[in-house]
Amino acid sequence: MIPVPGAWVPLEVTPAPPDPHAGHGGGMAPMPGMSAGPVEAWSFQPDWLWLSVAAVLLVGYTVGRIALARRGIAWPAGRTIAWSFGVATLVASTCTGAAALGASMLSWHMVQHMTLSMLTPILLLLGRPVTLALRALPTTGRAGAARRGLLTLLRSRFARVVTHPGFTIPLFFVSLYGLYFSPALDALMASHAGHQFMLAHFLVTGTAFFLPLIAADPIPGLPSPGARLLLLAISVPLHAFFGVTVMSASAPISEHFAYATAALGTNPLADQHLAGGFAWTFGEIPTLAATLIIFTQWVRHDRRQAARLDRDADRTGDRELEAYNEALRTLRDRAGSE
């Protein structure tokens, strides 16, 4: 019998293996001395692979900003702040005790998943790295080859396909449901490399999902703001249903997490229900943020469009309006002559 708040839930638990180095991150059981407390969760535990990724992201962005500054081109501070916070959430998800707990407890694993697939991508995309690269890279000579290559990629059929919502949204949800409701979860969690692949997959699919919706950078075939809001609205119940399904499941969805969580002295089912709650509620916050971003972009787009029309009217004397009024006068004269 394993105690949970307000109830006693029977659960058969196999003792943890004595060898702490067997299997993933110390084996199916957690590392010796690990606890599920807040101090353990937020202690700094560097993963050099992810620290290297974070360093490349920060250094590359900084080099781009310096290149613009040397040419006297301003770059909004808000974009740099968003990018920096995006990298910070990446580090927090992969280089703290939360990452170690994410290998043993489904609840912490779900926090990792939601952060890397929903929060981190939004922040990184708001940094507009592609726009920064296009402005910072040289435009001529051999040094301009990188920029020309990037433009060629952005204009390619491949980019049009992999950034289209008809590809990115199904990819996101097929990956979500296919991972947690199939043997793939336990197969990947059986090794450290599998777990790292899963984290990278969360980041890539999340970025692909939000790329055509937030549309901060130039991408081919960008949907209108109204269409993007509709697509985001369609995705909300799919994400909520996933969280509710995990939260209401009556049996563990993963042998790995059931085993490792019990070894920490926590009820696996209670932890799984908590994970489903995280997926449901935590996922709604980035979705709301994305909605506000798209709506703001819509308003700004309309303002720019109105300003462009006003400039055209000032330059041409508003010929379209004059032609329309002339047509109305012609119709009125015809009606009067009859």
N, C-alpha and C positions, 0 to 999 in steps of 0.2 A: 504494500500500500504506500502510495506516495502522496504527501499532503499538498493540497492546493488551497487557496483562500476559499473557505466556505464549503469545501467538499473533500471527499477522499476518493481518489481514482485508482483502481487496481491496475498495475502494469508490470509485466514480466520484463526484467532488466538483466541482461548478461553482464557480468562484471567486466570492468575495463581491462584491456590487456596490460600486463605489467611493464612491457617495453614501451617507454614514452616516445621512441623514435620510429616506431613501426607505422607505416601508412602515411596519411596526410597530416602534416603539421603536428606530428607527435602521435600519429595513428588515429584510429576511430575515436579514441578517448582524448579528452583535452590534455594539454601540457600539464605537468605536475605543478601544483600551486596556483593554477588558474582559478579565478572566481568570476562570478557574473556581476560584480559590483561596479559602481560608476568609476572608482579609481582605476580598476583594471581596464575598463572600457576606454578611458581617455588617456591612458599612459602612452608615451611615445615609444613605438616599437617599429623602427624603420625597416621597410622592405626596399632594398636597393634598386630593384627593377622599377618600382613605381616612383621612388625618389628621383631616379634618372629621367623618367618620363616627365615628371613635374618640372625638373630643372630645365629640360629641353624646351618645354612650353614657355616657361618664364623667360629664359634667356633669349629665345627666338623672338618673342613678343617685344622684349626690351630693345633688342637690336633693331627691330622694325621702327619702333618709336624714335630711337636715336637718329636713324636715317632720315626720318621725316623732319625731325627738329633741326638737323643740319641744313636742310633745304628750306627752312622757314615755314614748314607746313604744320599747322596745328592739328592735334589729335585729341578728341574729347577725353577728359579725365574719367568720365563715367564708364567708358568702354574699358579702360585700363583697370579700373576698380572691379568691374564685373569679371574680367578675365582672371584677375588675381584671386578673387573669391572662388571662382570656378576651380582653379588649381588648388586652393586651400581645401575645398571640399573633397577633391580627389585624394589629397594627402591624408586628410582626416579619415577617409574610408578605407585606406589601404596601409597606412603606416602608424596606426594606433592599436591599442588593445581591442578596439571594435573589430578590427580585421581578424585578430586571433579568435575572438568570440564568434565572429561570423563563420568560422570554420567548424564550430561546435554547436551553436544554437541557431535555430531557424529564425528566431526573432531578430537577432543581430545580423544574420545573413540578409534578411529582408530589408533592414535599414541600409545596409551596404547597397543592395540592389536598387532600392528606390532613389538613393542619393546619386549613384553612378549613372543610372538610366534616365533620371528626370531632373534632378537639381543641378548637377554638374554640367550637363549639356546646355541647359538654358543659359547659365552664367557664361560659359565659354562662347556660345554663339553670340551673346550680347556684346562680347569683346570684338566681334567682327574681324576675325583673323585673316580671312580671305581678302577683304577690302584693304586691310593694313598691308598685306603682302603685295597686292597689286599697286599700291601707292609707293611702297618703300623700295621695291625691287627696281634695278636699273631697266631702262626701256630700250637702249640701243646697244649695238655691238655684241661681242661675245657675252658680256656680263648680263645682257638682256635676255639670254636664252631661257633662264629660269622663269621669267615673267611670261615670255611667249609660250613656254610649255604649259604654264598654269592656265593661260587663256585658252589654249587649244583643248585642254582637259575640260574646262568649264563649258566650252561650246560643243563638246563631243556628244555623240548619241549615248555613250555609256553614262555620262553625267546626267543626261536628261532622264534616263531610265532609273538610275539608282537614287535620284533625288525626287522622283515623282511620288506623290502621296499614295498612289495606287500600288507602289512597291514598298515604301517605307512603313506605312501603317500596318499592312498585313505582316511584314517582317517582324515588327515590334511585338504584335500580339501572338503570332504563331510561335515565336521564340519564348514568350512568357508562359503560355499554356503548355507548349511542347516540352519545356524544361521541367516544370514542377509536377506535371501529371504524367510523367514517363520515367523509365529507368535512367534517363540521361542525367538526372540530378545526382543520384548515388554514384553513377559511373564517373562523373567529373569530380565529385567530392572525394573520390578514392585516392587522389594524388594531389600534391601541391601544384603541379603544373596544370592539372585539370581545373583546379579552383582559380588559378590566375587567368586561365583562358576564359573562364566564365565571367570574371570581373571585367576583362577587356571586352568581352561580348556585350555586357550590359552597357558599357560606355559607348561602344560603336553603334549599337542599335538605338540607344536613346538619342544620340546625336543625329542619326539618320531620321528618326521619328520627328524631332523638333525642327530640323533644318528647313524643310519646306513650309512649316507652320509659322515659325518666328520670322524666317526670311530676312535676317539681318544682313546677310551677305548676298551678292549677286549670284543667282542660280538660274538655270534655264527653265522655261515653262512655269514660272511662279504663279500659283493660283491667286485670285483676287482676295482681298481681306475678308470679304463675306464668305467666300468658299472655304477659306482657312478656318474661320470660326465654326462653320458647319462641320468640317472634318474633325475639329477638336471636340465638338459636342458629341459626335458619333462615337468617339473613342472613350468618352467618360464612362458610360455604362459597362463597356467591355472590361475596363480596368476595375471598376467597382465590383463586378460579378466575380472576377478573379479573387479579390480580397475576401469577399463574403464566402466563397467556396472553400478557401483555405481556413477561414475562421470557423466555419461550421462543420468541418470534416470530423468524423467520429473515430478516425483511425489515422495514425501517422502517415504522411505522404512520402517520408524518406526514412529508410532504415538507418542511414548514417546519422541524421540529426536526432532520431529517437534514441539511438545508442549513446551518442556523445553528450546529449543534453541530460540524460539520466545519470551519466557519470559525474556530472556537475551537481547532482542532487536536486535537479529541477524536473518537474513533471513535463514530459515531452509534449503531451497534448495541450496542456495549458500554454506552453511556450509557442506551439504551433498556432493556437488561436490568437495569441498576441501578435504573431507574425502576420496573420491574415488581417488583423486590425490595423497594423502598420501599413500594409499594402493598400488598404482601403482609404484610410484617412490621410496618411502621409502623401499618397499619390495625388490627392485632390489639391494639395497646396500648390505644387508646381503647375498643375493644370489651370488653376485659377490665375496664377501669375502669367502663364502663357496667354490666357484669354485677355487679360488687361494689356499685355504687350501688343497683341494683334489689334485690339480695339484702338489703342493709342496710335499705332501705325496707320490704321484706317483713317482716323481723324487727320493726321498729318498729311496723308496722301491727298485727301479731299482739299485741304488747305492749299497744298502746292498746286493742285489742279486748278483751283479757283484763281490762284495768283497768276498762273500761266495764261488762263483765259483772259484775265484782266489785262495782262501785258499785251496779248494779241489784239485785244479790242483797242487799246491805246495806240498800237502801231498801225492797225488797219482801219481804224475808225468804226470798228464793230460792223463789218460788212455783212456778216450773217444776220444780225438783228435788223439792219436796214433792208436786206433782201426779204426777210420775213414780213416786215411791215409793208413793204411794197406789194408783196403778194396779197396781204390782207386788203390793201387799198384797191387792188385790181378786182378782187372778188366783190368788194362793196360797190365799186363803180358798175360792174356787170349787173349786180342785183338791182341797182338804181335805174339802169337803162331799160331793164325789163319791166 
